[in-house]
């Protein structure tokens, strides 16, 4: 599905944010790319629960939305690297807050046991 086919009219700013980072693994991918460029297999290792098909789909959508870069090197075997764009970096405060909130939530759940 092309970016134009996926493009939608948003009526709420939160809906717009979730349209970009709301995929099953998109926020996790972006979080891992905040501080370094990663190869496809490195992302797979960081998210073992993601199927290769789903990870590829999420990466393509993030690239189409302009928040990550994909560079393919013409070597054998092919080498593909992903990095966050400057536009994608504007999501950093949101991603860090999500991380912090998740840490607190997970800690509260453990403490409640």
C-alpha positions as CSV (number, residue, x, y, z in Angstrom):
1,X,0.0,0.0,0.0
2,X,1.5,3.3,-1.0
3,X,1.8,6.4,1.2
4,X,-1.0,8.1,-0.8
5,X,-3.3,5.1,-0.4
6,X,-2.6,5.1,3.4
7,X,-3.0,8.8,3.7
8,X,-6.0,9.7,5.7
9,X,-7.7,12.8,7.0
10,X,-7.2,13.3,10.7
11,X,-9.7,15.1,12.8
12,X,-7.7,14.9,16.0
13,X,-4.0,15.4,16.7
14,X,-3.8,12.3,18.8
15,X,-5.2,10.3,15.9
16,X,-2.5,11.8,13.6
17,X,0.2,10.7,16.0
18,X,-1.2,7.2,16.3
19,X,-1.5,7.0,12.6
20,X,2.3,7.3,12.4
21,X,3.5,5.4,15.5
22,X,0.4,3.3,16.3
23,X,1.4,0.1,14.5
24,X,2.1,-3.0,16.6
25,X,5.9,-2.5,16.6
26,X,6.4,1.1,15.2
27,X,7.0,2.8,18.5
28,X,9.5,0.1,19.6
29,X,11.3,0.4,16.3
30,X,11.6,4.2,16.6
31,X,12.7,3.9,20.2
32,X,15.6,1.6,19.3
33,X,16.6,3.9,16.4
34,X,16.8,7.0,18.6
35,X,20.4,6.5,19.4
36,X,21.9,4.4,16.7
37,X,21.5,3.0,13.2
38,X,20.5,-0.7,13.1
39,X,20.5,-3.4,10.6
40,X,17.4,-5.5,9.9
41,X,18.7,-8.5,11.8
42,X,19.6,-6.4,14.8
43,X,16.0,-5.1,14.9
44,X,14.7,-8.7,14.7
45,X,16.9,-9.6,17.7
46,X,15.5,-6.7,19.7
47,X,11.9,-7.7,18.8
48,X,11.8,-11.6,18.7
49,X,8.0,-11.6,18.9
50,X,7.7,-9.7,15.6
51,X,7.4,-11.9,12.5
52,X,9.7,-11.0,9.6
53,X,6.7,-10.1,7.5
54,X,5.2,-7.8,10.2
55,X,8.6,-6.2,10.9
56,X,9.2,-5.5,7.2
57,X,5.7,-4.0,6.9
58,X,6.1,-1.7,9.9
59,X,9.6,-0.6,8.6
60,X,8.2,0.2,5.2
61,X,5.3,2.2,6.6
62,X,7.7,4.2,8.8
63,X,9.9,4.9,5.8
64,X,6.9,6.0,3.7
65,X,5.8,8.3,6.5
66,X,9.3,9.9,6.5
67,X,10.3,9.1,10.1
68,X,13.0,6.5,9.2
69,X,15.6,6.1,6.5
70,X,16.5,2.8,4.8
71,X,19.9,2.4,3.1
72,X,20.6,-0.7,1.1
73,X,24.2,-1.4,0.4
74,X,24.9,-3.4,-2.9
75,X,27.0,-6.1,-1.3
76,X,26.5,-9.9,-1.0
77,X,24.7,-10.7,1.1
78,X,22.7,-7.4,1.0
79,X,23.1,-5.1,3.9
80,X,20.2,-2.9,4.9
81,X,20.5,-0.2,7.6
82,X,17.7,1.8,9.3
83,X,18.1,5.2,11.0
84,X,15.7,7.8,12.3
85,X,15.2,11.0,10.2
86,X,15.3,14.5,11.6
87,X,11.5,14.5,11.2
88,X,11.3,11.2,13.1
89,X,13.5,12.6,15.8
90,X,10.7,15.1,16.7
91,X,8.9,12.1,18.1
92,X,11.7,11.5,20.7
93,X,10.0,13.3,23.6
94,X,6.8,11.2,23.0
95,X,8.7,8.0,22.8
96,X,10.7,8.7,25.9
97,X,7.5,9.5,27.9
98,X,5.9,6.3,26.7
99,X,9.0,4.4,27.8
100,X,8.9,6.1,31.2
101,X,5.2,5.5,31.7
102,X,5.6,1.9,30.7
103,X,8.4,1.4,33.2
104,X,6.2,2.8,35.9
105,X,3.3,0.7,34.9
106,X,5.3,-2.5,34.7
107,X,6.8,-1.7,38.2
108,X,3.4,-1.1,39.6
109,X,2.1,-4.4,38.2
110,X,5.0,-6.3,39.8
111,X,4.6,-4.5,43.1
112,X,0.9,-5.4,43.1
113,X,1.5,-9.1,42.9
